Amino acid sequence: MEDDWQIPISALQHYAYCPRQCALIHVEQIFLENELTTNGHLLHRRVDEDHVFSARGHKMVTGMRVWSDRLGLIGRCDVVEWHGETPYPIEFKHGKTRQSLAQRIQLCAQALCLEEMFHTQIPEGAIFHIHSHRRSRVLLDDALRAQTIDVIARVRELLIRNDVPGPVEDRRCVHCSLQPACLPHWSKQPSDKMFWRMIEQDLGGEATCHL
């Protein structure tokens, strides 16, 4: 990957959630489905089509393509709601009312693209939780912007180097569809050298490896 290639905004969310997940998808081109990802695609189908309509007195555009030449980003917004002349990005997420840092970074990246495209400042956006049909506001403050810029740099470096971080088994793995490809449980397994050292200790130093 070259320095001037555009990074998919989705890669930022994947990296903020798990760098290895990001690398498996965007370096190794591996993507596996599970029940959660399939449901998410079905629930997003309505907002992934390009059309314009009115709701709550605001013009809304769904499936809007966005980009930033300055940051080297490209992606789509689920919904952009127009508050006068100011775009208000809304990201649809599978779930109830919980939002994560990875989701906020994804939304912030969309806002940074919109700010560049429309020469404006966007103070906030929202995450719409599909199951609860509720919005939660996300303030696009300096701290979140700095985190987003940092993740952009980290993802760019990962993609340029074609780097795939090793597996780390923790609670993030529970609902991850990439478990069959990632094999996180192997991160807990000892290496061959460590394995035989453990055997030697158990046998008082008398173990011999016959290959």
C-alpha positions as a LaTeX table, in Angstrom:
\begin{tabular}{lrrr}
\hline
Residue & $x$ (\AA) & $y$ (\AA) & $z$ (\AA) \\
\hline
Met1 & 0.00 & 0.00 & 0.00 \\
Glu2 & 1.28 & 3.49 & $-0.86$ \\
Asp3 & 1.15 & 6.47 & 1.48 \\
Asp4 & $-1.43$ & 8.28 & $-0.64$ \\
Trp5 & $-3.92$ & 5.41 & $-0.81$ \\
Gln6 & $-7.27$ & 6.09 & 0.77 \\
Ile7 & $-8.16$ & 4.17 & 3.91 \\
Pro8 & $-11.72$ & 2.84 & 4.32 \\
Ile9 & $-13.35$ & 4.50 & 7.32 \\
Ser10 & $-14.56$ & 1.06 & 8.40 \\
Ala11 & $-10.91$ & 0.08 & 8.94 \\
Leu12 & $-10.66$ & 2.67 & 11.70 \\
Gln13 & $-13.49$ & 1.07 & 13.64 \\
His14 & $-11.98$ & $-2.37$ & 13.13 \\
Tyr15 & $-8.57$ & $-1.17$ & 14.38 \\
Ala16 & $-9.99$ & 0.68 & 17.38 \\
Tyr17 & $-11.84$ & $-2.50$ & 18.31 \\
Cys18 & $-8.94$ & $-4.89$ & 17.62 \\
Pro19 & $-5.82$ & $-4.23$ & 15.49 \\
Arg20 & $-5.64$ & $-7.91$ & 14.53 \\
Gln21 & $-9.25$ & $-7.84$ & 13.30 \\
Cys22 & $-8.38$ & $-4.81$ & 11.16 \\
Ala23 & $-5.35$ & $-6.56$ & 9.67 \\
Leu24 & $-7.20$ & $-9.80$ & 8.93 \\
Ile25 & $-9.91$ & $-7.88$ & 7.06 \\
His26 & $-7.89$ & $-5.16$ & 5.32 \\
Val27 & $-4.48$ & $-6.84$ & 4.89 \\
Glu28 & $-5.35$ & $-10.54$ & 4.56 \\
Gln29 & $-8.76$ & $-9.81$ & 2.96 \\
Ile30 & $-10.50$ & $-12.24$ & 5.32 \\
Phe31 & $-14.08$ & $-11.62$ & 6.36 \\
Leu32 & $-16.36$ & $-14.23$ & 7.87 \\
Glu33 & $-20.02$ & $-13.91$ & 8.75 \\
Asn34 & $-21.76$ & $-14.87$ & 11.95 \\
Glu35 & $-25.27$ & $-14.20$ & 13.24 \\
Leu36 & $-24.40$ & $-10.70$ & 14.47 \\
Thr37 & $-22.75$ & $-9.56$ & 11.24 \\
Thr38 & $-25.56$ & $-11.03$ & 9.12 \\
Asn39 & $-28.21$ & $-9.29$ & 11.22 \\
Gly40 & $-26.23$ & $-6.09$ & 11.00 \\
His41 & $-26.15$ & $-6.24$ & 7.21 \\
Leu42 & $-29.88$ & $-6.86$ & 7.04 \\
Leu43 & $-30.63$ & $-3.98$ & 9.39 \\
His44 & $-28.33$ & $-1.65$ & 7.41 \\
Arg45 & $-29.91$ & $-2.52$ & 4.07 \\
Arg46 & $-32.51$ & 0.21 & 4.42 \\
Val47 & $-29.96$ & 2.95 & 5.03 \\
Asp48 & $-27.33$ & 1.75 & 2.55 \\
Glu49 & $-29.37$ & 2.85 & $-0.46$ \\
Asp50 & $-28.79$ & 6.28 & $-1.98$ \\
His51 & $-31.88$ & 8.40 & $-1.57$ \\
Val52 & $-33.07$ & 11.61 & 0.06 \\
Phe53 & $-36.12$ & 12.08 & 2.24 \\
Ser54 & $-37.43$ & 14.28 & 5.05 \\
Ala55 & $-37.81$ & 13.28 & 8.68 \\
Arg56 & $-38.22$ & 15.31 & 11.89 \\
Gly57 & $-38.26$ & 18.43 & 9.76 \\
His58 & $-34.71$ & 17.83 & 8.47 \\
Lys59 & $-33.49$ & 16.76 & 5.08 \\
Met60 & $-31.75$ & 13.39 & 5.38 \\
Val61 & $-29.44$ & 11.62 & 2.95 \\
Thr62 & $-28.74$ & 7.92 & 3.37 \\
Gly63 & $-25.76$ & 5.96 & 2.12 \\
Met64 & $-23.82$ & 9.15 & 1.42 \\
Arg65 & $-20.28$ & 8.70 & 0.06 \\
Val66 & $-17.69$ & 10.78 & 1.90 \\
Trp67 & $-13.95$ & 11.30 & 1.60 \\
Ser68 & $-11.02$ & 13.38 & 2.80 \\
Asp69 & $-8.07$ & 14.12 & 0.56 \\
Arg70 & $-6.21$ & 15.65 & 3.52 \\
Leu71 & $-6.53$ & 12.54 & 5.69 \\
Gly72 & $-6.67$ & 9.95 & 2.92 \\
Leu73 & $-10.07$ & 8.54 & 3.92 \\
Ile74 & $-13.03$ & 7.22 & 1.99 \\
Gly75 & $-16.31$ & 5.71 & 3.12 \\
Arg76 & $-20.06$ & 6.08 & 3.48 \\
Cys77 & $-22.32$ & 7.61 & 6.10 \\
Asp78 & $-25.40$ & 5.64 & 7.05 \\
Val79 & $-27.34$ & 8.90 & 7.39 \\
Val80 & $-26.46$ & 12.57 & 7.09 \\
Glu81 & $-29.13$ & 14.79 & 8.58 \\
Trp82 & $-28.97$ & 18.44 & 7.57 \\
His83 & $-29.43$ & 20.99 & 10.35 \\
Gly84 & $-29.68$ & 24.07 & 8.19 \\
Glu85 & $-26.38$ & 24.14 & 6.31 \\
Thr86 & $-24.60$ & 21.86 & 8.79 \\
Pro87 & $-24.35$ & 18.12 & 8.12 \\
Tyr88 & $-25.07$ & 15.89 & 11.11 \\
Pro89 & $-23.72$ & 12.35 & 10.66 \\
Ile90 & $-25.68$ & 9.45 & 12.16 \\
Glu91 & $-24.21$ & 5.95 & 12.33 \\
Phe92 & $-26.62$ & 3.01 & 12.66 \\
Lys93 & $-25.45$ & 0.24 & 14.99 \\
His94 & $-26.78$ & $-3.18$ & 15.87 \\
Gly95 & $-27.67$ & $-3.19$ & 19.56 \\
Lys96 & $-29.54$ & $-1.20$ & 22.19 \\
Thr97 & $-28.01$ & 1.91 & 23.73 \\
Arg98 & $-24.34$ & 1.13 & 24.36 \\
Gln99 & $-21.73$ & 2.97 & 22.31 \\
Ser100 & $-18.03$ & 2.15 & 22.10 \\
Leu101 & $-14.89$ & 4.16 & 21.42 \\
Ala102 & $-14.52$ & 2.32 & 18.11 \\
Gln103 & $-17.97$ & 3.51 & 17.05 \\
Arg104 & $-17.24$ & 7.09 & 18.13 \\
Ile105 & $-14.00$ & 7.08 & 16.16 \\
Gln106 & $-15.83$ & 5.84 & 13.06 \\
Leu107 & $-18.42$ & 8.61 & 13.44 \\
Cys108 & $-15.74$ & 11.23 & 14.03 \\
Ala109 & $-13.91$ & 10.18 & 10.86 \\
Gln110 & $-17.13$ & 10.64 & 8.90 \\
Ala111 & $-17.52$ & 14.11 & 10.40 \\
Leu112 & $-13.93$ & 15.04 & 9.48 \\
Cys113 & $-14.68$ & 14.08 & 5.88 \\
Leu114 & $-17.90$ & 16.09 & 5.85 \\
Glu115 & $-16.13$ & 19.12 & 7.33 \\
Glu116 & $-13.59$ & 19.05 & 4.51 \\
Met117 & $-16.20$ & 18.45 & 1.82 \\
Phe118 & $-18.55$ & 21.22 & 2.93 \\
His119 & $-16.06$ & 23.64 & 4.52 \\
Thr120 & $-17.84$ & 23.69 & 7.85 \\
Gln121 & $-17.47$ & 22.67 & 11.50 \\
Ile122 & $-19.49$ & 19.78 & 12.90 \\
Pro123 & $-19.74$ & 19.85 & 16.70 \\
Glu124 & $-21.60$ & 16.56 & 17.16 \\
Gly125 & $-23.19$ & 13.54 & 15.57 \\
Ala126 & $-25.18$ & 10.56 & 16.80 \\
Ile127 & $-25.28$ & 6.79 & 16.94 \\
Phe128 & $-28.70$ & 5.28 & 16.27 \\
His129 & $-29.15$ & 2.01 & 18.13 \\
Ile130 & $-31.35$ & $-0.10$ & 15.91 \\
His131 & $-32.84$ & $-2.47$ & 18.49 \\
Ser132 & $-33.89$ & 0.27 & 20.90 \\
His133 & $-34.68$ & 2.82 & 18.15 \\
Arg134 & $-32.86$ & 5.46 & 20.17 \\
Arg135 & $-30.13$ & 7.94 & 19.36 \\
Ser136 & $-27.17$ & 8.71 & 21.56 \\
Arg137 & $-25.30$ & 11.97 & 20.98 \\
Val138 & $-21.56$ & 11.96 & 20.33 \\
Leu139 & $-19.67$ & 15.19 & 20.99 \\
Leu140 & $-16.89$ & 15.59 & 18.45 \\
Asp141 & $-14.52$ & 17.26 & 20.88 \\
Asp142 & $-10.76$ & 17.78 & 20.63 \\
Ala143 & $-9.99$ & 14.57 & 22.53 \\
Leu144 & $-12.04$ & 12.36 & 20.18 \\
Arg145 & $-10.61$ & 14.13 & 17.12 \\
Ala146 & $-7.07$ & 13.52 & 18.39 \\
Gln147 & $-7.84$ & 9.84 & 19.01 \\
Thr148 & $-9.27$ & 9.53 & 15.50 \\
Ile149 & $-6.24$ & 11.16 & 13.87 \\
Asp150 & $-3.99$ & 8.82 & 15.86 \\
Val151 & $-5.93$ & 5.74 & 14.72 \\
Ile152 & $-5.76$ & 6.92 & 11.10 \\
Ala153 & $-1.95$ & 7.08 & 11.37 \\
Arg154 & $-1.78$ & 3.66 & 13.02 \\
Val155 & $-4.00$ & 2.03 & 10.39 \\
Arg156 & $-2.01$ & 3.60 & 7.57 \\
Glu157 & 1.23 & 2.25 & 9.05 \\
Leu158 & $-0.30$ & $-1.21$ & 9.52 \\
Leu159 & $-1.52$ & $-1.33$ & 5.90 \\
Ile160 & 1.73 & 0.00 & 4.45 \\
Arg161 & 3.74 & $-2.61$ & 6.36 \\
Asn162 & 1.20 & $-5.40$ & 5.65 \\
Asp163 & 1.48 & $-6.12$ & 9.34 \\
Val164 & $-0.77$ & $-8.66$ & 11.09 \\
Pro165 & $-0.56$ & $-8.40$ & 14.91 \\
Gly166 & $-0.64$ & $-11.60$ & 16.89 \\
Pro167 & $-3.80$ & $-12.91$ & 18.54 \\
Val168 & $-4.79$ & $-11.80$ & 22.03 \\
Glu169 & $-7.62$ & $-13.75$ & 23.59 \\
Asp170 & $-10.01$ & $-11.58$ & 25.61 \\
Arg171 & $-13.68$ & $-10.64$ & 25.81 \\
Arg172 & $-13.57$ & $-8.93$ & 22.40 \\
Cys173 & $-13.26$ & $-12.38$ & 20.83 \\
Val174 & $-16.60$ & $-13.66$ & 22.14 \\
His175 & $-18.77$ & $-12.23$ & 19.36 \\
Cys176 & $-16.10$ & $-11.77$ & 16.68 \\
Ser177 & $-16.90$ & $-13.56$ & 13.43 \\
Leu178 & $-13.19$ & $-13.94$ & 12.63 \\
Gln179 & $-12.44$ & $-16.46$ & 15.38 \\
Pro180 & $-12.02$ & $-19.38$ & 12.93 \\
Ala181 & $-9.36$ & $-17.41$ & 11.03 \\
Cys182 & $-7.83$ & $-15.59$ & 14.01 \\
Leu183 & $-7.54$ & $-18.60$ & 16.35 \\
Pro184 & $-7.20$ & $-16.39$ & 19.45 \\
His185 & $-6.93$ & $-19.37$ & 21.82 \\
Trp186 & $-3.51$ & $-20.18$ & 20.34 \\
Ser187 & $-2.20$ & $-16.99$ & 21.95 \\
Lys188 & $-2.48$ & $-18.84$ & 25.25 \\
Gln189 & $-0.52$ & $-21.86$ & 24.03 \\
Pro190 & 3.19 & $-22.19$ & 24.92 \\
Ser191 & 5.82 & $-22.32$ & 22.19 \\
Asp192 & 7.55 & $-25.68$ & 21.48 \\
Lys193 & 10.69 & $-24.59$ & 23.36 \\
Met194 & 8.66 & $-23.44$ & 26.36 \\
Phe195 & 6.62 & $-26.64$ & 26.22 \\
Trp196 & 9.70 & $-28.87$ & 26.52 \\
Arg197 & 11.17 & $-26.63$ & 29.23 \\
Met198 & 7.97 & $-27.15$ & 31.24 \\
Ile199 & 8.21 & $-30.92$ & 30.71 \\
Glu200 & 11.83 & $-30.93$ & 31.84 \\
Gln201 & 10.91 & $-29.08$ & 35.00 \\
Asp202 & 8.11 & $-31.55$ & 35.72 \\
Leu203 & 10.46 & $-34.54$ & 35.17 \\
Gly204 & 13.42 & $-33.12$ & 37.06 \\
Gly205 & 15.45 & $-32.26$ & 33.95 \\
Glu206 & 15.33 & $-35.76$ & 32.42 \\
Ala207 & 13.05 & $-35.10$ & 29.45 \\
Thr208 & 14.38 & $-35.72$ & 25.92 \\
Cys209 & 12.69 & $-34.65$ & 22.72 \\
His210 & 12.73 & $-37.39$ & 20.05 \\
Leu211 & 11.69 & $-36.08$ & 16.63 \\
\hline
\end{tabular}
